[in-house]
């Protein structure tokens, strides 16, 4: 079991590698645009613990008692990233959930994120080449989603033993001290869904991240150590 401290360092390295890789794209996204900031953002409890620490250090835990953070009565998340990938690798078709909660994220104030330094990866990957407010559909460059999906899989794998679900749902669980009753159990990496033409685009991101050294071991070695 990797310590919480190392898990958080690995998460920081992953966020940093992704930000560096994504810099080469010219997105329309800008401060003040919050079209994608909804209550359907997903994350792992590993990321949730980082948000809880951030709120505690800022004396902001009381915010989680707001009704906006109550868990939804109907679950919006049916499978994690790794269980979704595993099903595809087995040739199974999974239905997309149709009950996404598109009300604004409770952390969105005056069109700005109030937990920006610790926002989960699900928020960091949102991006569009064209303004998407009108259509509600993000236009992502080739290979971008494939690279982001691999990193979502890494985070879930590193958070082995935790949960995966909507940010609102998991924070409600962590705040109540009953996180295991919320979301889906995380799963290890079953393989990847990178198309051959996406491989050259994704490879620089993975090479950079996997070679990064954290506490005497590479990211790749930590991933191996996180296997159940
Ligand atoms: S956490 Fe921040 S970036 Fe993520 S959806 Fe909420 S307001 Fe937006």
py3Dmol code that shows the C-alpha trace and the ligand (Angstrom):
import py3Dmol

protein = """\
ATOM      1  CA  UNK A   1       0.000   0.000   0.000  1.00  0.00           C
ATOM      2  CA  UNK A   2       1.439   3.362  -1.033  1.00  0.00           C
ATOM      3  CA  UNK A   3       1.290   5.992   1.710  1.00  0.00           C
ATOM      4  CA  UNK A   4      -1.182   8.871   1.374  1.00  0.00           C
ATOM      5  CA  UNK A   5       1.710  11.321   1.244  1.00  0.00           C
ATOM      6  CA  UNK A   6       3.331   9.545  -1.736  1.00  0.00           C
ATOM      7  CA  UNK A   7      -0.060   9.166  -3.449  1.00  0.00           C
ATOM      8  CA  UNK A   8      -0.562  12.935  -3.252  1.00  0.00           C
ATOM      9  CA  UNK A   9       2.962  13.542  -4.632  1.00  0.00           C
ATOM     10  CA  UNK A  10       2.219  11.184  -7.531  1.00  0.00           C
ATOM     11  CA  UNK A  11      -1.016  13.038  -8.193  1.00  0.00           C
ATOM     12  CA  UNK A  12       0.833  16.359  -8.272  1.00  0.00           C
ATOM     13  CA  UNK A  13       3.414  14.934 -10.718  1.00  0.00           C
ATOM     14  CA  UNK A  14       0.605  13.652 -12.954  1.00  0.00           C
ATOM     15  CA  UNK A  15      -1.220  17.003 -12.949  1.00  0.00           C
ATOM     16  CA  UNK A  16       2.064  18.766 -13.770  1.00  0.00           C
ATOM     17  CA  UNK A  17       2.966  16.403 -16.645  1.00  0.00           C
ATOM     18  CA  UNK A  18      -0.507  16.755 -18.141  1.00  0.00           C
ATOM     19  CA  UNK A  19      -0.432  20.563 -17.924  1.00  0.00           C
ATOM     20  CA  UNK A  20       2.949  20.609 -19.699  1.00  0.00           C
ATOM     21  CA  UNK A  21       1.735  18.264 -22.447  1.00  0.00           C
ATOM     22  CA  UNK A  22      -1.540  20.152 -22.973  1.00  0.00           C
ATOM     23  CA  UNK A  23       0.278  23.488 -23.404  1.00  0.00           C
ATOM     24  CA  UNK A  24       0.866  22.762 -27.078  1.00  0.00           C
ATOM     25  CA  UNK A  25      -2.858  22.912 -27.831  1.00  0.00           C
ATOM     26  CA  UNK A  26      -4.616  26.235 -28.386  1.00  0.00           C
ATOM     27  CA  UNK A  27      -7.874  25.997 -26.514  1.00  0.00           C
ATOM     28  CA  UNK A  28     -10.676  28.558 -26.333  1.00  0.00           C
ATOM     29  CA  UNK A  29     -11.023  28.035 -22.582  1.00  0.00           C
ATOM     30  CA  UNK A  30     -10.391  31.103 -20.418  1.00  0.00           C
ATOM     31  CA  UNK A  31     -10.943  32.330 -16.872  1.00  0.00           C
ATOM     32  CA  UNK A  32     -14.594  33.190 -16.419  1.00  0.00           C
ATOM     33  CA  UNK A  33     -15.897  30.505 -18.779  1.00  0.00           C
ATOM     34  CA  UNK A  34     -17.478  27.794 -16.627  1.00  0.00           C
ATOM     35  CA  UNK A  35     -19.674  25.861 -19.046  1.00  0.00           C
ATOM     36  CA  UNK A  36     -18.147  22.555 -17.957  1.00  0.00           C
ATOM     37  CA  UNK A  37     -18.341  23.242 -14.191  1.00  0.00           C
ATOM     38  CA  UNK A  38     -21.296  21.030 -13.285  1.00  0.00           C
ATOM     39  CA  UNK A  39     -22.205  18.678 -10.447  1.00  0.00           C
ATOM     40  CA  UNK A  40     -21.425  15.747 -12.741  1.00  0.00           C
ATOM     41  CA  UNK A  41     -17.630  16.159 -12.525  1.00  0.00           C
ATOM     42  CA  UNK A  42     -16.151  12.814 -11.455  1.00  0.00           C
ATOM     43  CA  UNK A  43     -13.060  11.973  -9.407  1.00  0.00           C
ATOM     44  CA  UNK A  44     -11.480   9.423  -7.063  1.00  0.00           C
ATOM     45  CA  UNK A  45     -11.592   9.576  -3.263  1.00  0.00           C
ATOM     46  CA  UNK A  46      -7.794  10.029  -3.483  1.00  0.00           C
ATOM     47  CA  UNK A  47      -8.396  13.402  -5.140  1.00  0.00           C
ATOM     48  CA  UNK A  48     -11.220  14.063  -2.678  1.00  0.00           C
ATOM     49  CA  UNK A  49      -8.812  13.684   0.247  1.00  0.00           C
ATOM     50  CA  UNK A  50      -6.613  16.407  -1.282  1.00  0.00           C
ATOM     51  CA  UNK A  51      -9.652  18.695  -1.523  1.00  0.00           C
ATOM     52  CA  UNK A  52     -10.618  17.904   2.091  1.00  0.00           C
ATOM     53  CA  UNK A  53      -7.095  18.823   3.278  1.00  0.00           C
ATOM     54  CA  UNK A  54      -7.196  22.054   1.260  1.00  0.00           C
ATOM     55  CA  UNK A  55     -10.570  23.024   2.765  1.00  0.00           C
ATOM     56  CA  UNK A  56      -9.423  22.117   6.309  1.00  0.00           C
ATOM     57  CA  UNK A  57      -6.242  24.213   5.997  1.00  0.00           C
ATOM     58  CA  UNK A  58      -8.340  27.159   4.797  1.00  0.00           C
ATOM     59  CA  UNK A  59     -10.916  26.678   7.591  1.00  0.00           C
ATOM     60  CA  UNK A  60     -13.581  26.001   4.977  1.00  0.00           C
ATOM     61  CA  UNK A  61     -14.899  22.527   5.995  1.00  0.00           C
ATOM     62  CA  UNK A  62     -18.252  24.081   6.942  1.00  0.00           C
ATOM     63  CA  UNK A  63     -18.935  24.590   3.228  1.00  0.00           C
ATOM     64  CA  UNK A  64     -19.459  20.844   2.893  1.00  0.00           C
ATOM     65  CA  UNK A  65     -22.470  21.027   5.234  1.00  0.00           C
ATOM     66  CA  UNK A  66     -24.279  23.087   2.585  1.00  0.00           C
ATOM     67  CA  UNK A  67     -27.215  21.189   1.017  1.00  0.00           C
ATOM     68  CA  UNK A  68     -25.497  21.673  -2.357  1.00  0.00           C
ATOM     69  CA  UNK A  69     -23.072  18.937  -1.254  1.00  0.00           C
ATOM     70  CA  UNK A  70     -25.721  16.382  -0.356  1.00  0.00           C
ATOM     71  CA  UNK A  71     -25.318  13.213  -2.377  1.00  0.00           C
ATOM     72  CA  UNK A  72     -27.745  12.902  -5.294  1.00  0.00           C
ATOM     73  CA  UNK A  73     -30.686  10.587  -4.679  1.00  0.00           C
ATOM     74  CA  UNK A  74     -30.133   8.811  -7.987  1.00  0.00           C
ATOM     75  CA  UNK A  75     -26.561   7.840  -8.746  1.00  0.00           C
ATOM     76  CA  UNK A  76     -25.192   9.340 -11.967  1.00  0.00           C
ATOM     77  CA  UNK A  77     -22.107   7.131 -12.197  1.00  0.00           C
ATOM     78  CA  UNK A  78     -22.430   3.491 -13.161  1.00  0.00           C
ATOM     79  CA  UNK A  79     -18.859   2.406 -13.837  1.00  0.00           C
ATOM     80  CA  UNK A  80     -15.372   3.749 -13.235  1.00  0.00           C
ATOM     81  CA  UNK A  81     -12.884   4.621 -15.995  1.00  0.00           C
ATOM     82  CA  UNK A  82     -11.058   1.309 -15.564  1.00  0.00           C
ATOM     83  CA  UNK A  83     -14.223  -0.814 -15.475  1.00  0.00           C
ATOM     84  CA  UNK A  84     -15.421   1.062 -18.594  1.00  0.00           C
ATOM     85  CA  UNK A  85     -12.114   0.314 -20.384  1.00  0.00           C
ATOM     86  CA  UNK A  86     -12.199  -3.314 -19.198  1.00  0.00           C
ATOM     87  CA  UNK A  87     -15.698  -3.775 -20.637  1.00  0.00           C
ATOM     88  CA  UNK A  88     -14.594  -2.339 -23.999  1.00  0.00           C
ATOM     89  CA  UNK A  89     -11.542  -4.610 -24.065  1.00  0.00           C
ATOM     90  CA  UNK A  90     -13.930  -7.564 -23.555  1.00  0.00           C
ATOM     91  CA  UNK A  91     -15.996  -6.299 -26.516  1.00  0.00           C
ATOM     92  CA  UNK A  92     -18.961  -5.282 -24.380  1.00  0.00           C
ATOM     93  CA  UNK A  93     -21.035  -2.180 -25.131  1.00  0.00           C
ATOM     94  CA  UNK A  94     -21.880   0.037 -22.159  1.00  0.00           C
ATOM     95  CA  UNK A  95     -24.754   2.481 -22.138  1.00  0.00           C
ATOM     96  CA  UNK A  96     -23.905   6.103 -21.407  1.00  0.00           C
ATOM     97  CA  UNK A  97     -25.661   7.438 -18.294  1.00  0.00           C
ATOM     98  CA  UNK A  98     -28.425   9.869 -19.203  1.00  0.00           C
ATOM     99  CA  UNK A  99     -29.042  11.342 -15.775  1.00  0.00           C
ATOM    100  CA  UNK A 100     -26.094  13.725 -15.497  1.00  0.00           C
ATOM    101  CA  UNK A 101     -26.676  16.560 -13.031  1.00  0.00           C
ATOM    102  CA  UNK A 102     -25.782  19.677 -15.025  1.00  0.00           C
ATOM    103  CA  UNK A 103     -26.491  22.187 -12.268  1.00  0.00           C
ATOM    104  CA  UNK A 104     -23.423  24.352 -11.428  1.00  0.00           C
ATOM    105  CA  UNK A 105     -20.639  22.873  -9.302  1.00  0.00           C
ATOM    106  CA  UNK A 106     -20.945  24.099  -5.672  1.00  0.00           C
ATOM    107  CA  UNK A 107     -17.334  25.349  -5.806  1.00  0.00           C
ATOM    108  CA  UNK A 108     -18.129  27.739  -8.654  1.00  0.00           C
ATOM    109  CA  UNK A 109     -18.459  31.317  -7.363  1.00  0.00           C
ATOM    110  CA  UNK A 110     -18.791  34.299  -9.703  1.00  0.00           C
ATOM    111  CA  UNK A 111     -17.696  32.077 -12.596  1.00  0.00           C
ATOM    112  CA  UNK A 112     -14.437  31.131 -10.849  1.00  0.00           C
ATOM    113  CA  UNK A 113     -13.304  27.929  -9.156  1.00  0.00           C
ATOM    114  CA  UNK A 114     -12.771  28.350  -5.401  1.00  0.00           C
ATOM    115  CA  UNK A 115     -10.637  25.186  -5.086  1.00  0.00           C
ATOM    116  CA  UNK A 116      -8.599  25.779  -8.253  1.00  0.00           C
ATOM    117  CA  UNK A 117      -5.181  24.510  -6.939  1.00  0.00           C
ATOM    118  CA  UNK A 118      -6.684  21.137  -5.951  1.00  0.00           C
ATOM    119  CA  UNK A 119      -9.445  20.724  -8.543  1.00  0.00           C
ATOM    120  CA  UNK A 120      -9.633  17.093  -9.660  1.00  0.00           C
ATOM    121  CA  UNK A 121      -8.257  15.781 -12.931  1.00  0.00           C
ATOM    122  CA  UNK A 122     -11.815  15.548 -14.283  1.00  0.00           C
ATOM    123  CA  UNK A 123     -11.838  19.371 -14.254  1.00  0.00           C
ATOM    124  CA  UNK A 124      -8.292  19.750 -15.598  1.00  0.00           C
ATOM    125  CA  UNK A 125      -8.997  17.726 -18.735  1.00  0.00           C
ATOM    126  CA  UNK A 126     -12.055  19.773 -19.781  1.00  0.00           C
ATOM    127  CA  UNK A 127     -11.021  21.749 -22.865  1.00  0.00           C
ATOM    128  CA  UNK A 128     -12.316  22.782 -26.255  1.00  0.00           C
ATOM    129  CA  UNK A 129     -10.716  24.197 -29.392  1.00  0.00           C
ATOM    130  CA  UNK A 130     -13.919  26.142 -30.102  1.00  0.00           C
ATOM    131  CA  UNK A 131     -16.178  28.028 -27.691  1.00  0.00           C
ATOM    132  CA  UNK A 132     -18.592  25.365 -26.460  1.00  0.00           C
ATOM    133  CA  UNK A 133     -21.067  27.430 -24.422  1.00  0.00           C
ATOM    134  CA  UNK A 134     -23.627  27.549 -27.220  1.00  0.00           C
ATOM    135  CA  UNK A 135     -23.429  23.957 -28.403  1.00  0.00           C
ATOM    136  CA  UNK A 136     -22.483  22.383 -25.070  1.00  0.00           C
ATOM    137  CA  UNK A 137     -20.105  20.121 -26.999  1.00  0.00           C
ATOM    138  CA  UNK A 138     -16.332  20.310 -26.520  1.00  0.00           C
ATOM    139  CA  UNK A 139     -14.119  20.064 -29.618  1.00  0.00           C
ATOM    140  CA  UNK A 140     -10.976  18.215 -28.529  1.00  0.00           C
ATOM    141  CA  UNK A 141      -7.848  17.739 -30.698  1.00  0.00           C
ATOM    142  CA  UNK A 142      -6.882  14.228 -31.884  1.00  0.00           C
ATOM    143  CA  UNK A 143      -5.169  12.200 -29.170  1.00  0.00           C
ATOM    144  CA  UNK A 144      -6.121  14.614 -26.382  1.00  0.00           C
ATOM    145  CA  UNK A 145      -8.915  12.515 -24.903  1.00  0.00           C
ATOM    146  CA  UNK A 146      -6.872   9.319 -25.289  1.00  0.00           C
ATOM    147  CA  UNK A 147      -4.006  10.846 -23.280  1.00  0.00           C
ATOM    148  CA  UNK A 148      -6.357  12.213 -20.626  1.00  0.00           C
ATOM    149  CA  UNK A 149      -8.115   8.850 -20.327  1.00  0.00           C
ATOM    150  CA  UNK A 150      -4.822   7.033 -19.660  1.00  0.00           C
ATOM    151  CA  UNK A 151      -4.126   9.499 -16.841  1.00  0.00           C
ATOM    152  CA  UNK A 152      -7.628   8.988 -15.424  1.00  0.00           C
ATOM    153  CA  UNK A 153      -6.797   5.278 -15.402  1.00  0.00           C
ATOM    154  CA  UNK A 154      -3.468   5.924 -13.623  1.00  0.00           C
ATOM    155  CA  UNK A 155      -5.213   7.996 -10.912  1.00  0.00           C
ATOM    156  CA  UNK A 156      -7.836   5.297 -10.339  1.00  0.00           C
ATOM    157  CA  UNK A 157      -5.100   2.636 -10.183  1.00  0.00           C
ATOM    158  CA  UNK A 158      -3.064   4.671  -7.656  1.00  0.00           C
ATOM    159  CA  UNK A 159      -6.218   5.176  -5.570  1.00  0.00           C
ATOM    160  CA  UNK A 160      -6.695   1.418  -5.285  1.00  0.00           C
ATOM    161  CA  UNK A 161      -8.939   0.608  -2.318  1.00  0.00           C
ATOM    162  CA  UNK A 162     -10.775   3.918  -2.638  1.00  0.00           C
ATOM    163  CA  UNK A 163     -13.901   5.027  -4.487  1.00  0.00           C
ATOM    164  CA  UNK A 164     -14.773   6.695  -7.783  1.00  0.00           C
ATOM    165  CA  UNK A 165     -17.857   8.822  -8.362  1.00  0.00           C
ATOM    166  CA  UNK A 166     -19.089  12.385  -8.752  1.00  0.00           C
ATOM    167  CA  UNK A 167     -17.130  15.000  -6.826  1.00  0.00           C
ATOM    168  CA  UNK A 168     -20.267  16.088  -4.945  1.00  0.00           C
ATOM    169  CA  UNK A 169     -21.131  12.509  -4.012  1.00  0.00           C
ATOM    170  CA  UNK A 170     -17.629  11.601  -2.817  1.00  0.00           C
ATOM    171  CA  UNK A 171     -17.148  14.817  -0.820  1.00  0.00           C
ATOM    172  CA  UNK A 172     -20.498  14.176   0.875  1.00  0.00           C
ATOM    173  CA  UNK A 173     -19.200  10.719   1.795  1.00  0.00           C
ATOM    174  CA  UNK A 174     -15.791  11.939   2.997  1.00  0.00           C
ATOM    175  CA  UNK A 175     -17.410  14.721   5.039  1.00  0.00           C
ATOM    176  CA  UNK A 176     -19.774  12.262   6.719  1.00  0.00           C
ATOM    177  CA  UNK A 177     -16.908   9.833   7.379  1.00  0.00           C
ATOM    178  CA  UNK A 178     -18.631   7.096   5.359  1.00  0.00           C
ATOM    179  CA  UNK A 179     -16.791   7.396   2.035  1.00  0.00           C
ATOM    180  CA  UNK A 180     -16.975   3.651   1.384  1.00  0.00           C
ATOM    181  CA  UNK A 181     -20.767   3.947   1.048  1.00  0.00           C
ATOM    182  CA  UNK A 182     -20.450   6.362  -1.867  1.00  0.00           C
ATOM    183  CA  UNK A 183     -19.421   5.871  -5.472  1.00  0.00           C
ATOM    184  CA  UNK A 184     -17.970   2.743  -7.053  1.00  0.00           C
ATOM    185  CA  UNK A 185     -14.911   0.837  -5.853  1.00  0.00           C
ATOM    186  CA  UNK A 186     -11.766   1.729  -7.820  1.00  0.00           C
ATOM    187  CA  UNK A 187     -10.235  -0.888 -10.139  1.00  0.00           C
ATOM    188  CA  UNK A 188      -6.700  -1.550 -11.378  1.00  0.00           C
ATOM    189  CA  UNK A 189      -5.669  -0.794 -14.970  1.00  0.00           C
ATOM    190  CA  UNK A 190      -7.001  -3.536 -17.280  1.00  0.00           C
ATOM    191  CA  UNK A 191      -5.248  -2.246 -20.447  1.00  0.00           C
ATOM    192  CA  UNK A 192      -5.660   0.845 -22.589  1.00  0.00           C
ATOM    193  CA  UNK A 193      -7.818   2.088 -25.472  1.00  0.00           C
ATOM    194  CA  UNK A 194      -5.272   4.052 -27.520  1.00  0.00           C
ATOM    195  CA  UNK A 195      -5.803   3.853 -31.291  1.00  0.00           C
ATOM    196  CA  UNK A 196      -2.620   3.343 -33.384  1.00  0.00           C
ATOM    197  CA  UNK A 197      -2.884   6.849 -34.882  1.00  0.00           C
ATOM    198  CA  UNK A 198      -3.156   8.344 -31.369  1.00  0.00           C
ATOM    199  CA  UNK A 199      -0.058   6.549 -30.059  1.00  0.00           C
ATOM    200  CA  UNK A 200       2.532   9.114 -31.309  1.00  0.00           C
ATOM    201  CA  UNK A 201       0.490  11.941 -29.771  1.00  0.00           C
ATOM    202  CA  UNK A 202       0.081  10.275 -26.390  1.00  0.00           C
ATOM    203  CA  UNK A 203       3.600   8.778 -26.128  1.00  0.00           C
ATOM    204  CA  UNK A 204       5.439  12.026 -25.149  1.00  0.00           C
ATOM    205  CA  UNK A 205       3.027  12.540 -22.241  1.00  0.00           C
ATOM    206  CA  UNK A 206       3.456   9.005 -20.950  1.00  0.00           C
ATOM    207  CA  UNK A 207       7.246   8.973 -21.408  1.00  0.00           C
ATOM    208  CA  UNK A 208       7.588  12.215 -19.462  1.00  0.00           C
ATOM    209  CA  UNK A 209       5.281  11.125 -16.630  1.00  0.00           C
ATOM    210  CA  UNK A 210       6.464   7.524 -16.249  1.00  0.00           C
ATOM    211  CA  UNK A 211      10.131   8.622 -15.975  1.00  0.00           C
ATOM    212  CA  UNK A 212       9.472  11.250 -13.282  1.00  0.00           C
ATOM    213  CA  UNK A 213      11.120  10.408  -9.967  1.00  0.00           C
ATOM    214  CA  UNK A 214       9.104  10.652  -6.769  1.00  0.00           C
ATOM    215  CA  UNK A 215      10.723   9.747  -3.458  1.00  0.00           C
ATOM    216  CA  UNK A 216      13.442   7.589  -5.039  1.00  0.00           C
ATOM    217  CA  UNK A 217      11.253   5.667  -7.496  1.00  0.00           C
ATOM    218  CA  UNK A 218       9.933   6.467 -10.949  1.00  0.00           C
ATOM    219  CA  UNK A 219       6.235   7.032 -11.532  1.00  0.00           C
ATOM    220  CA  UNK A 220       6.225   3.752 -13.506  1.00  0.00           C
ATOM    221  CA  UNK A 221       7.634   1.875 -10.486  1.00  0.00           C
ATOM    222  CA  UNK A 222       4.993   3.403  -8.207  1.00  0.00           C
ATOM    223  CA  UNK A 223       2.276   2.326 -10.647  1.00  0.00           C
ATOM    224  CA  UNK A 224       3.642  -1.207 -10.481  1.00  0.00           C
ATOM    225  CA  UNK A 225       3.764  -1.046  -6.671  1.00  0.00           C
ATOM    226  CA  UNK A 226       0.097  -0.002  -6.592  1.00  0.00           C
ATOM    227  CA  UNK A 227      -1.039  -3.237  -8.242  1.00  0.00           C
ATOM    228  CA  UNK A 228      -3.434  -5.137  -5.952  1.00  0.00           C
TER     229      UNK A 228
END
"""
ligand_1 = """\
8
LIG
S -14.090 22.078 -8.920
Fe -13.701 24.051 -9.860
S -13.016 23.586 -11.980
Fe -14.051 21.741 -11.147
S -16.195 21.913 -11.786
Fe -16.055 22.827 -9.731
S -15.719 25.041 -10.088
Fe -15.267 23.958 -12.014
"""
view = py3Dmol.view(width=600, height=400)
view.addModel(protein, "pdb")
view.setStyle({"model": 0}, {"cartoon": {"style": "trace"}})
view.addModel(ligand_1, "xyz")
view.setStyle({"model": 1}, {"stick": {}})
view.zoomTo()
view.show()
